[in-house]
């Protein structure tokens, strides 16, 4: 080996150590913010949304530390990577199936699972009404969607959806179109009635009551849907974002079967969103997280050079089952459509 080769080899551990530190320090800082559920300033809130991607630099830091040969650094980077993996696959999102949660029945008749009405549901933020109406209607038709929630709904989008035949598929509608991103629409194949609007929120977040009839004779169910669109946590509006999420959490105290669906502008890595899931006596369930799909990104979907994150959610009250969570891109909007099947206990 030449003298220059020996010098390079002797410097390699030092270089790897410094590179490992360079990768590890940002992960460590953001991990502290993630671990402590405080009301952090807006920049921290925005960085926390990308927490799942920290597993990449954490893994790089660990590999580099192995070449660096510093035991203390290897332990630190291994711990950092373990934290990321724990947050990627949290233990508190699973829930037992209704059958497993039920007490043992006293007779064979009582062992039958409770009757439910299944509904295919879908949500899409249309980005100021620019979403492609043909794609939305195609998804509704192909996925047999019975309940559709649209955020940032506009009059122009409503007319394009009608021209594509949405009204024939989902004839019941409660909508308030606007041109400033605050608009809302709920379409359904079952009757709808307005319940109210969440107070003190810049974007419209109405709650509607749906009465659905299942295939079983006489089986019917009532579901209250809130079309969610919180203010994004940017500049001074981060306080309003927190206020919107707190207002949503208060819905968990209301009786009945509930679905909160739409653009929460929050991820599972925000303490404010996890607090929402703990609301009420039994808590609420994030459908994507419960199905093991919480890492499927829903924004940005328009080619923006940002790592994808999941800010669209379906959140149910604890008695409502769910399955088949999916994410689909829709041209014209930077948000993905989310779909799932919910099973609402029959009345």
LINLIN-V202544 format. One record per helix or strand of 3 or more residues. SS is the DSSP state (@ for helix, = for strand). FROM is the first residue (numbers start at 1). LEN is the number of residues. Records with the same first field share a line. If there is no record, write none. Layout:
SS->FROM-LEN / FROM-LEN
This chain:
@->3-33 / 42-7 / 51-18 / 71-18 / 98-4 / 108-4 / 133-10 / 155-9 / 166-4 / 235-19 / 271-7 / 287-4
=->116-10 / 147-5 / 172-5 / 184-5 / 192-6 / 206-8 / 220-10 / 258-6 / 284-3 / 312-6 / 321-8 / 337-9
